[in-house]
Amino acid sequence: MPDPSSHASPAVADDLFDKYALPKVALTVILAASLVGTWTTGRIAAQSPVVTLAKWAYLVALGVLAGGLVWKHLFVCPDDLASGAEEYCAAMYARFDRIAGGVVAVLALSGLVVLADYVSTIGVGPLVVGLGGLLAALLGVTGVAAIRSTPVDEQFRSPAGLFALGLAAAVVCATALAEVGLRGLGPLVAGVRMLHLLAFAGWIGGAVWNIFVAVPSGQSRPTVPVARAAGEQLERFRRVVRLIIPTLFLTGAYQAVDALGTDLGSYLGSLVGLAVVAKIGFVAVLIGIFLLCPMWRACSPIDGVCDLEELGGGERSTASAEGPSDG
């Protein structure tokens, strides 16, 4: 018979995954901010609305894939696979594979529009050809992984999985270079754009995994090992987000100044400038959520993440000692 002490109490189990409004709000704000940012870039580059929407879908899909692969191979650790949470990790991997299948389709369709826009603007050069090749490889490797059924320990940090993660990062960087190439800008702007898109991918991909992969997978497994594994994985994501927030803000500010200058009138006197101001407002909201989540204990997929003693787990999770965390 299973050990009753390994399961959360019925009261805790009933409320296990319901304190989760703020992370969902944060994801909505991230999506809204990215749409505003893509629209702003599109207006500056005189893109059509169709291309702008396709590019936004492309960046979001690429971010979900890249950030999800980061969680799968970096935030999940060997101890999680050998601590009683094997089924939880296997369920997460299976759920992510299903999501990845849909993401691959969106990325393929939107990628065709984005590549066509690059070809029409900067021509068929090494950069565009390289991006197309990297994107095709990423779609192929990820698509095959999504339809294969292999044990969780064979997927974890497998050569194919790490290769897919490297491809995803390379596609993000190549996309940043192509974006900068649209306006004929220099290497500093290209580096800033890379950091911006990498930070965005890490955040949105991690947020989607946390809400749509970790929470549903753990909802039917309210055990102390699952609580501990989920809490430690979430804390690893929190540490990354603590770097992502200032990176997004600083790189976004640099890009805004590079495009519009420092005159306040440039921001308040044009639609593009107001969009930049709105995006800054979105970032401020995200910072507020970052600070509020731990106070409301609303940032974790399970009640026991901040204090495992609530689940009868004995030791306090390391997450409780880390201070403020993200939403």
N, C-alpha and C positions, 0 to 999 in steps of 0.2 A: 504493500500500500504506500502511496506517496506520503511524504513527511508533511503534516499540516503546517509546520513552522516555515516551510518554504514558500507558502502562498500568503498573499496579503489578506487582511481581514475583509469580510464581505462589505463593510461600510466603505473601506478604502477602495476596494475593487470597483464598487459602484461608481465612485467619483474619480476613478483612476486617470481618465484621459479627458476630463471635461473642463479643466482650468486652462483653456488654451485659446482664449480670444485674442490676446495681445500678439502672439506670433502670427496668427492669421491676418490681423490688421497690418503687422509689419510686412508680410508678404505682399499684401495688396498695395501698400505704400511703395514698396520696392518696384513692383510692376508699373505703377503709375509714374514714378520718377523715371524709370527707364523709357517709358513711352514718350514722356515729355522730352527727355534727352535725345532720343532718336529723332523726334520731330524737329527739335532745334537744329541738330546736325543736318537733317534733310533740308530744312529751309535755307541754311547757310550754303549748302551745296546745290540748291535749286533742284531737288529731287521731286518726283511726282509722289502724290499720296500713296499710290500702289506700292512703289518701291520703298517708301518709308515704313509702311505697315509690314511689308515682307521682311525688311531689315530688322524691325523690332522682333518679329516672330523668330527670325534666324538667331538673333542674339540671345533671346530668352531660351530657346530650345538648346542652343549651344551651352549656355550657362547651366541649365538643368542637367545636361549630360556631363559636363566637365565637373561641376560641383558635386554631383552624385557619385562620380567615380572617385573623387577625393574622399568622400565619406566612406565609400565601400572599401577602399584599399588603404586609407590612412587613419581615419577616425575609428574604424573597427580595428581591434588589435588582437593578437593571438590569445590573450587571456580571456577575451570575450567568447572565443570558440571552445574554450576548455573549462568554463566556470559554471556550467549548467545553463548557459544561454545559447547553446548551439542551435536549437530549434528557432529561437528568436532571430538569430543572424540569418539562418537559412530562409526564414519567412521574409525578412527584409530584402534579401538578395532576389528572391523570386518576384516580390512586388516591384522592385526597381527594374527588373528585366521587362516586366509588362509595361511599365511606364516608358522605359527606354525604347521599346518597340514603336510606340506612338510618337515619341520625340524624334526618332530617326526619320519617320515619315514627314513630320513637319520640317525638320532640318533639311531634308532632301529637296522638298518643294520650294521652300523659301530660299535655300541656297542657290537654286537655279536662277531665281530672280536677282539675287544679290550679285552673283557672278556675272550675269548678263549686264547689270548696271556698271560693274567695274570694267568690263570689256568695252562698253560703249563710251566710257569716260577716259580711261587710261590705257586702253588697248590690250591686246593679247601679248603681255610681256611675261618675263620669268616669275614675277610676283603673283600675277593672277593664275598662271598655269600651276605654280607651286601650291597656291591656296586650293585650287580645284583638286589637285592630286591628294593633298592632305585630307581634304573634306571627304573625298571618295573613299580613302583608306579608313577614316574614322567611321563612316557610315557602314562600311563592310564589316569591320572588326566588331563594332558594337551590335550590328544587326545579327551577326552569327552568334555572338554571346547571348543575345536576348532570346534566341529560339532554342539554344542548347540547354539540356538539363544535366547538370553536373553537381556532385556533392559540394557543400559550402566550403570545405577546407581546400578543395581543388580550385575554387574560384578566388579565394582570398590571396591577394597579391601574386596572382599567377602571372607568368610572362605575358600572356595575351591581355590580361587586365591592366597591367602596368603599361603595356604598349598602347592600349586604348587611352589611358590617362595622359600619356605623353603626347599622343596624337591630338587629343582634345586641347591641351595647353598650346600646342603648336598652331592649331587652327585659330585659336583665340588671338595669338600673337600675329599670325599672318593676316587675319582680318583687320587688326589694328593698323598694320602697315599699309594695307590697301585703303583703309579709310583716310589715313593721312596722305596717301598718294593722290587721292581725289583732289586735294587742294594744294599739292606740290609742296608740302611742308617738310621740315628738316628732321634730323634724328632725335633731337630732344623732345619734340612734340610726339614723335613716334613712340619713344620710350614711355612718355606720360600716358599716351593712349593705351599702350599695352598694359600698364599697371592698372589703369582704370577698368578695362574690360576683364582682366584677370580677377580683380577684386569683386566686380559685379558677378562674374561667373561663380566664384567661391561662395558668395553670400546667397544668391538666389538658388543655386543648386543645393546648398546645405539646408536652406529653409524648406525647399520642396521635399527633400529627403526627410527632414525632421517631422513635417506635418503629414505628408502623404505616404511615407514609407515606415518610419520608426513608430509613429503612434498607432496606426492600424495593426501593424505586426505585433506590437506589445499588448494591444487591448485585450486579446484573448489569452495572454500569458502573464498574469499579474503576480509573478513570483519575485522573490528577493534577488536571485541571480540576474533576472531580466532587468529589474529595477537598477541594480548596480551597473550592469553593462550599458543600459540606456543612459544612465546619469553620467558615466565616464565618457561615453561617446559624445554626449551633448556638451560636456565641459570642454572637450577638445575643440569642438566647433566654436564654443564661446571664445576661447583664446584666439582663434583665427579672426573672429568677428571684431575683437578689440583692435586688431590691426587693420581690418577692412574698413571700418568706419572712417578713421582719419585718412586712409589712403583714398577712398572715394571722394571725400570732401576736398582734400588738397589737390588731387589730380583734376577733379571737376572744376575747382576754382581756377586752376592754371589754364585749362582749356577755354573757360569762359573769358578770362582776361586776354588770352591769345586771340580770340575771335572778336571780342567786343571792346577791348581796352579797359581802362579804369574809370572812365567818366560815368558818373552815376546816371546822367541823362541817357546814356546808351542803353541802360537797362530798364529805366522807367518810361522811356519814350518810344519803345518799339515792342512789337508782339514777341519777337525772339528774346529780347532782354527780359520781358516779364516772365517768359517761360523759364529762363535761367533762375530768376528770383524764386519762382514756384518750386523749382527743383531743390534749391537751397532750403526752402521751407519743408520739403519732404524729408530731407536729411535731418533737419531739426526734430521732426516728428519721430524719426527712427531713433535718434539719440534719446529722446524722451522714453520711448518704449524700452530701449536698452536698459535704462535706469529703473523703470517701473516694474519690469518683469520679475526680478528676484524679490521685490518687496511684496508683490501679490502672489508669489509662488505660482506664476502663470507662464513661466518660460519653459517648464519641463514637461515632457510627455507623460510623466508619472509623478504622483505625490512624493514618492520616496527619494527622488533624485537629490533634493537639497538636504534631506536628513533621512537616511535609511532606517533609523530607529522607528520611524513612523510605520514602516512595513515589517517591523520585527526583525530587522536584518542585523542588529548588533552594531557593527562598526559604522561610524559616520562616513558618508561618501566624501571623497576629496573635493567634490564640487562645492560642499558647504564652506570650505575654507578659502575659496578663491575670490570671494567678494562679489561685487556687482557683475552681472552677466547680461547677455544679449536677450532680445525678444525672440 
